[in-house]
Amino acid sequence: MSADPQPRLLVTQPIDGSVAARLSAVGTLDLHPGPEPVPPAELARRLAGCQAMMGFMPDRVDAALLAQAPGLRIVACALKGHDGYDAAACTSAGVWLTTVPDLLSAPTAELALGLAIGLARHLRRGDALVRSGVFDGWRPVLYGRGLDGATVVVVGLGSVGRALVRRLQGFGCRVIGVDAGDVPTPTGVSRQLLDEALAVADTVFLALPLTAHTRHLVDADRLGRTRPGALWVNVGRGSVVDELAMASALETGQAGGYAADVFAFEDLSLPDRPAEILPRLRTHPHTLFSPHLGSAVADVRRAIEHRAADNILAVLRGGVPPDAVNRLA
């Protein structure tokens, strides 16, 4: 147990009652009611004097914030990608940074498939037609495309990409994998370079984290060299795609459609991120969007919060958190 008999713990979004009970048993819990994020100035004020923080997607942790919380020992992220959390700054401040690396993969892959099918089969426009009141039974309209026999490219063969590959293999499609890292190629998948794969793609899934190398990986040049009419599905990070270039590609027909669960304006680590989703994307008929629902499955979210709590409790008990991103001396 911590040398402090009653550590203070800040949780920046509502959590399951069973998770709150575990944390309350070891310290004083400051639970933000959400769902809007804690404003930065308030976050700094509430974090001062805390020993632990459970953070979520809308939060930003950097050196300036850490300097105002000298007693902080761990930032436990209830998420997978930590691009909004400065790992180097945490290490310099002697603060553990942890994530939940695996629990989000399966539900995110499921959502990606749903977005792909919805985009390919015009479900957004079909739903609007039924609700319009003018639908009068079957007509030869809204013909789309299927996955059976299609060439599908999965860019990023991490845990989300591999979970997606496993699900795609039941649809009768040819799956090509792309990853610049030293990761194994899933069974039954053809491994190719990105531009080579995009030249033959019917549908492209993006399952990449945001790094200096992946930002705007999909730009105007790459879109222009991709098979005309390809469908794009992004469940990684919004800024992997140049959204302005994607809007232009949709308008010219070079891109056949764009579905996304993630958006560039969410990428808090980028000071020049846009303030909103580009209106040209929001209003284009060949787009389909979900509001960052990749892990929004009730039992999955509960498990994620419990895993983040495991990391907090390990540190408060004097141990090493199981899901540490950084290493402390």
ZAVOBA-211268 format. One record per residue (C-alpha): residue in one letter; x, y, z. Coordinates in steps of 0.2 Angstrom, whole numbers, plus 5000, padded with zeros to 4 digits. Last residue first. Layout:
BEGIN
<type=A	east=X	north=Y	up=Z>
...
***
This chain:
BEGIN
<type=A	east=5073	north=5020	up=4936>
<type=L	east=5056	north=5022	up=4928>
<type=R	east=5050	north=5013	up=4912>
<type=N	east=5037	north=5019	up=4900>
<type=V	east=5021	north=5012	up=4892>
<type=A	east=5017	north=5002	up=4908>
<type=D	east=5003	north=4989	up=4906>
<type=P	east=5007	north=4978	up=4922>
<type=P	east=5010	north=4992	up=4934>
<type=V	east=5026	north=4990	up=4944>
<type=G	east=5024	north=4988	up=4963>
<type=G	east=5023	north=4999	up=4978>
<type=R	east=5005	north=4996	up=4983>
<type=L	east=4999	north=5012	up=4975>
<type=V	east=5008	north=5007	up=4959>
<type=A	east=4999	north=4991	up=4958>
<type=L	east=4982	north=4999	up=4962>
<type=I	east=4983	north=5011	up=4948>
<type=N	east=4988	north=4998	up=4935>
<type=D	east=4973	north=4987	up=4941>
<type=A	east=4962	north=5002	up=4940>
<type=A	east=4966	north=5004	up=4921>
<type=R	east=4962	north=4985	up=4919>
<type=H	east=4945	north=4988	up=4928>
<type=E	east=4941	north=5003	up=4917>
<type=I	east=4945	north=4992	up=4902>
<type=A	east=4934	north=4978	up=4908>
<type=R	east=4919	north=4990	up=4911>
<type=R	east=4922	north=4997	up=4894>
<type=V	east=4921	north=4980	up=4886>
<type=D	east=4905	north=4975	up=4896>
<type=A	east=4897	north=4991	up=4889>
<type=V	east=4903	north=4990	up=4871>
<type=A	east=4909	north=5007	up=4865>
<type=S	east=4926	north=5002	up=4861>
<type=G	east=4926	north=5008	up=4843>
<type=L	east=4912	north=5021	up=4846>
<type=H	east=4922	north=5036	up=4841>
<type=P	east=4906	north=5046	up=4835>
<type=S	east=4902	north=5035	up=4820>
<type=F	east=4903	north=5041	up=4802>
<type=L	east=4897	north=5036	up=4785>
<type=T	east=4902	north=5045	up=4769>
<type=H	east=4897	north=5044	up=4751>
<type=P	east=4883	north=5057	up=4752>
<type=H	east=4895	north=5071	up=4756>
<type=T	east=4889	north=5083	up=4770>
<type=R	east=4901	north=5079	up=4784>
<type=L	east=4916	north=5077	up=4773>
<type=R	east=4913	north=5094	up=4765>
<type=P	east=4910	north=5101	up=4782>
<type=L	east=4927	north=5096	up=4788>
<type=I	east=4926	north=5089	up=4805>
<type=E	east=4930	north=5102	up=4818>
<type=A	east=4943	north=5114	up=4825>
<type=P	east=4957	north=5107	up=4814>
<type=R	east=4973	north=5101	up=4821>
<type=D	east=4988	north=5113	up=4821>
<type=P	east=4993	north=5110	up=4839>
<type=L	east=4993	north=5091	up=4836>
<type=S	east=4994	north=5081	up=4853>
<type=L	east=4975	north=5083	up=4854>
<type=D	east=4970	north=5072	up=4840>
<type=E	east=4951	north=5074	up=4841>
<type=F	east=4950	north=5087	up=4827>
<type=A	east=4958	north=5074	up=4815>
<type=F	east=4943	north=5062	up=4816>
<type=V	east=4940	north=5044	up=4821>
<type=D	east=4926	north=5032	up=4818>
<type=A	east=4927	north=5034	up=4800>
<type=A	east=4919	north=5029	up=4783>
<type=Y	east=4925	north=5036	up=4767>
<type=G	east=4917	north=5032	up=4749>
<type=G	east=4922	north=5029	up=4731>
<type=A	east=4938	north=5039	up=4731>
<type=Q	east=4944	north=5045	up=4714>
<type=G	east=4926	north=5051	up=4712>
<type=T	east=4931	north=5069	up=4710>
<type=E	east=4921	north=5075	up=4725>
<type=L	east=4927	north=5060	up=4735>
<type=A	east=4945	north=5064	up=4731>
<type=S	east=4943	north=5082	up=4736>
<type=A	east=4935	north=5077	up=4753>
<type=M	east=4949	north=5064	up=4756>
<type=A	east=4962	north=5078	up=4752>
<type=L	east=4954	north=5089	up=4765>
<type=E	east=4954	north=5075	up=4778>
<type=D	east=4972	north=5071	up=4776>
<type=V	east=4971	north=5054	up=4783>
<type=V	east=4982	north=5047	up=4797>
<type=S	east=4975	north=5062	up=4806>
<type=G	east=4959	north=5054	up=4811>
<type=R	east=4967	north=5040	up=4821>
<type=G	east=4965	north=5021	up=4819>
<type=V	east=4947	north=5016	up=4814>
<type=N	east=4947	north=5023	up=4796>
<type=V	east=4937	north=5014	up=4782>
<type=W	east=4941	north=5019	up=4764>
<type=L	east=4932	north=5013	up=4749>
<type=A	east=4941	north=5012	up=4732>
<type=G	east=4933	north=5021	up=4717>
<type=P	east=4949	north=5023	up=4707>
<type=R	east=4963	north=5012	up=4713>
<type=T	east=4975	north=5022	up=4723>
<type=R	east=4988	north=5033	up=4715>
<type=G	east=4978	north=5049	up=4717>
<type=L	east=4974	north=5045	up=4735>
<type=R	east=4993	north=5043	up=4738>
<type=D	east=4996	north=5060	up=4731>
<type=A	east=4982	north=5069	up=4740>
<type=D	east=4986	north=5062	up=4757>
<type=V	east=4984	north=5045	up=4766>
<type=L	east=5000	north=5045	up=4777>
<type=H	east=4993	north=5061	up=4783>
<type=R	east=5001	north=5058	up=4800>
<type=T	east=5008	north=5040	up=4800>
<type=H	east=5027	north=5044	up=4801>
<type=A	east=5026	north=5057	up=4815>
<type=T	east=5015	north=5045	up=4824>
<type=L	east=4996	north=5042	up=4826>
<type=P	east=4992	north=5024	up=4828>
<type=L	east=4986	north=5014	up=4813>
<type=A	east=4971	north=5003	up=4809>
<type=L	east=4966	north=5010	up=4791>
<type=F	east=4955	north=4998	up=4782>
<type=V	east=4955	north=5000	up=4763>
<type=T	east=4942	north=4993	up=4751>
<type=D	east=4943	north=4988	up=4733>
<type=A	east=4962	north=4988	up=4733>
<type=V	east=4972	north=4985	up=4718>
<type=A	east=4984	north=5000	up=4717>
<type=L	east=4982	north=5002	up=4736>
<type=A	east=4992	north=4986	up=4739>
<type=E	east=5007	north=4991	up=4728>
<type=D	east=5007	north=5008	up=4736>
<type=L	east=5007	north=5001	up=4754>
<type=L	east=5020	north=4987	up=4751>
<type=Q	east=5013	north=4970	up=4752>
<type=R	east=5010	north=4955	up=4763>
<type=S	east=4997	north=4943	up=4757>
<type=V	east=4986	north=4936	up=4771>
<type=G	east=4981	north=4918	up=4773>
<type=T	east=4990	north=4916	up=4790>
<type=P	east=4993	north=4933	up=4798>
<type=T	east=5010	north=4942	up=4794>
<type=P	east=5021	north=4944	up=4809>
<type=V	east=5026	north=4961	up=4814>
<type=D	east=5043	north=4970	up=4811>
<type=G	east=5035	north=4986	up=4806>
<type=A	east=5031	north=4994	up=4789>
<type=D	east=5014	north=4986	up=4790>
<type=V	east=5002	north=4982	up=4775>
<type=G	east=4991	north=4966	up=4774>
<type=I	east=4982	north=4960	up=4759>
<type=V	east=4965	north=4951	up=4761>
<type=R	east=4956	north=4942	up=4747>
<type=C	east=4938	north=4942	up=4751>
<type=G	east=4927	north=4927	up=4755>
<type=F	east=4918	north=4935	up=4770>
<type=G	east=4925	north=4924	up=4784>
<type=Q	east=4943	north=4930	up=4781>
<type=L	east=4937	north=4948	up=4786>
<type=R	east=4934	north=4943	up=4804>
<type=R	east=4952	north=4937	up=4807>
<type=V	east=4959	north=4951	up=4797>
<type=L	east=4950	north=4964	up=4808>
<type=A	east=4957	north=4956	up=4824>
<type=R	east=4975	north=4957	up=4816>
<type=G	east=4972	north=4975	up=4812>
<type=V	east=4966	north=4979	up=4829>
<type=S	east=4981	north=4970	up=4837>
<type=G	east=4994	north=4977	up=4826>
<type=L	east=4994	north=4974	up=4807>
<type=G	east=4992	north=4991	up=4801>
<type=V	east=4985	north=4995	up=4784>
<type=V	east=4972	north=4981	up=4780>
<type=V	east=4969	north=4980	up=4761>
<type=V	east=4953	north=4971	up=4754>
<type=T	east=4952	north=4964	up=4737>
<type=A	east=4934	north=4959	up=4734>
<type=G	east=4927	north=4942	up=4730>
<type=D	east=4914	north=4943	up=4744>
<type=L	east=4915	north=4960	up=4752>
<type=G	east=4900	north=4967	up=4743>
<type=R	east=4896	north=4982	up=4732>
<type=G	east=4882	north=4994	up=4730>
<type=Y	east=4866	north=4996	up=4721>
<type=L	east=4856	north=5010	up=4728>
<type=V	east=4841	north=5008	up=4717>
<type=P	east=4831	north=4995	up=4707>
<type=R	east=4815	north=4997	up=4717>
<type=W	east=4808	north=4987	up=4731>
<type=G	east=4793	north=4994	up=4741>
<type=D	east=4785	north=5011	up=4741>
<type=F	east=4798	north=5022	up=4750>
<type=V	east=4791	north=5040	up=4750>
<type=G	east=4789	north=5042	up=4769>
<type=S	east=4807	north=5049	up=4771>
<type=R	east=4811	north=5036	up=4784>
<type=V	east=4814	north=5022	up=4771>
<type=L	east=4824	north=5034	up=4760>
<type=A	east=4835	north=5040	up=4775>
<type=D	east=4839	north=5022	up=4780>
<type=G	east=4844	north=5018	up=4762>
<type=R	east=4855	north=5033	up=4761>
<type=R	east=4864	north=5028	up=4777>
<type=L	east=4864	north=5010	up=4772>
<type=H	east=4873	north=5013	up=4755>
<type=R	east=4878	north=4995	up=4754>
<type=A	east=4897	north=4999	up=4753>
<type=L	east=4897	north=5012	up=4767>
<type=G	east=4886	north=5001	up=4779>
<type=I	east=4897	north=4986	up=4775>
<type=A	east=4913	north=4995	up=4778>
<type=L	east=4906	north=5004	up=4794>
<type=G	east=4900	north=4987	up=4801>
<type=L	east=4917	north=4979	up=4798>
<type=A	east=4926	north=4993	up=4806>
<type=L	east=4914	north=4992	up=4821>
<type=E	east=4918	north=4973	up=4823>
<type=A	east=4937	north=4977	up=4822>
<type=T	east=4935	north=4991	up=4836>
<type=P	east=4925	north=4978	up=4847>
<type=A	east=4939	north=4965	up=4845>
<type=S	east=4954	north=4977	up=4848>
<type=L	east=4948	north=4987	up=4863>
<type=L	east=4953	north=4974	up=4876>
<type=D	east=4971	north=4973	up=4870>
<type=P	east=4983	north=4987	up=4875>
<type=V	east=4975	north=4995	up=4890>
<type=T	east=4987	north=5010	up=4893>
<type=T	east=5000	north=5015	up=4907>
<type=L	east=5010	north=5030	up=4911>
<type=W	east=5021	north=5029	up=4927>
<type=V	east=5026	north=5046	up=4933>
<type=G	east=5044	north=5050	up=4938>
<type=A	east=5042	north=5068	up=4930>
<type=S	east=5055	north=5064	up=4916>
<type=T	east=5046	north=5048	up=4913>
<type=C	east=5029	north=5057	up=4912>
<type=A	east=5036	north=5070	up=4900>
<type=A	east=5043	north=5056	up=4889>
<type=A	east=5026	north=5048	up=4888>
<type=D	east=5017	north=5063	up=4883>
<type=Y	east=4999	north=5058	up=4883>
<type=G	east=4987	north=5063	up=4869>
<type=D	east=4996	north=5050	up=4858>
<type=H	east=4991	north=5037	up=4870>
<type=G	east=4983	north=5024	up=4859>
<type=K	east=4975	north=5010	up=4869>
<type=L	east=4962	north=5018	up=4881>
<type=A	east=4958	north=5019	up=4900>
<type=C	east=4974	north=5028	up=4902>
<type=A	east=4982	north=5026	up=4919>
<type=V	east=4993	north=5041	up=4924>
<type=I	east=5003	north=5036	up=4939>
<type=R	east=5014	north=5043	up=4953>
<type=L	east=5007	north=5061	up=4955>
<type=G	east=5014	north=5070	up=4970>
<type=P	east=5022	north=5085	up=4960>
<type=A	east=5005	north=5088	up=4951>
<type=Q	east=5007	north=5106	up=4943>
<type=A	east=5023	north=5101	up=4934>
<type=L	east=5013	north=5086	up=4927>
<type=L	east=5002	north=5099	up=4918>
<type=A	east=5016	north=5108	up=4910>
<type=A	east=5025	north=5092	up=4905>
<type=D	east=5010	north=5085	up=4895>
<type=V	east=4994	north=5076	up=4899>
<type=R	east=4979	north=5079	up=4887>
<type=D	east=4962	north=5072	up=4891>
<type=P	east=4948	north=5069	up=4878>
<type=M	east=4952	north=5050	up=4876>
<type=F	east=4952	north=5045	up=4894>
<type=G	east=4963	north=5047	up=4910>
<type=M	east=4963	north=5038	up=4927>
<type=M	east=4974	north=5049	up=4938>
<type=A	east=4984	north=5044	up=4953>
<type=Q	east=4994	north=5052	up=4967>
<type=C	east=4984	north=5068	up=4968>
<type=G	east=4990	north=5084	up=4976>
<type=A	east=4987	north=5095	up=4961>
<type=L	east=4976	north=5085	up=4949>
<type=R	east=4960	north=5095	up=4953>
<type=R	east=4968	north=5112	up=4949>
<type=A	east=4977	north=5106	up=4933>
<type=L	east=4961	north=5098	up=4927>
<type=E	east=4952	north=5114	up=4931>
<type=A	east=4964	north=5124	up=4920>
<type=P	east=4963	north=5111	up=4906>
<type=P	east=4944	north=5109	up=4906>
<type=V	east=4938	north=5092	up=4912>
<type=P	east=4930	north=5083	up=4897>
<type=E	east=4912	north=5083	up=4893>
<type=P	east=4903	north=5066	up=4898>
<type=G	east=4907	north=5070	up=4912>
<type=P	east=4903	north=5068	up=4931>
<type=H	east=4922	north=5069	up=4936>
<type=L	east=4926	north=5057	up=4950>
<type=D	east=4938	north=5063	up=4964>
<type=L	east=4941	north=5047	up=4974>
<type=T	east=4949	north=5047	up=4991>
<type=G	east=4959	north=5032	up=4993>
<type=V	east=4961	north=5013	up=4994>
<type=A	east=4943	north=5007	up=4995>
<type=S	east=4937	north=5021	up=4984>
<type=L	east=4947	north=5014	up=4969>
<type=R	east=4939	north=4997	up=4971>
<type=A	east=4921	north=5005	up=4973>
<type=A	east=4924	north=5016	up=4958>
<type=V	east=4928	north=5001	up=4947>
<type=S	east=4912	north=4992	up=4953>
<type=G	east=4902	north=5007	up=4950>
<type=D	east=4907	north=5008	up=4932>
<type=I	east=4916	north=5024	up=4927>
<type=P	east=4911	north=5042	up=4924>
<type=Q	east=4925	north=5052	up=4916>
<type=T	east=4941	north=5061	up=4922>
<type=V	east=4945	north=5050	up=4937>
<type=L	east=4956	north=5058	up=4950>
<type=L	east=4963	north=5048	up=4964>
<type=R	east=4969	north=5055	up=4981>
<type=P	east=4980	north=5044	up=4992>
<type=Q	east=4973	north=5040	up=5010>
<type=P	east=4987	north=5031	up=5020>
<type=D	east=5001	north=5040	up=5010>
<type=A	east=5015	north=5027	up=5011>
<type=S	east=5006	north=5018	up=4997>
<type=M	east=5000	north=5000	up=5000>
***
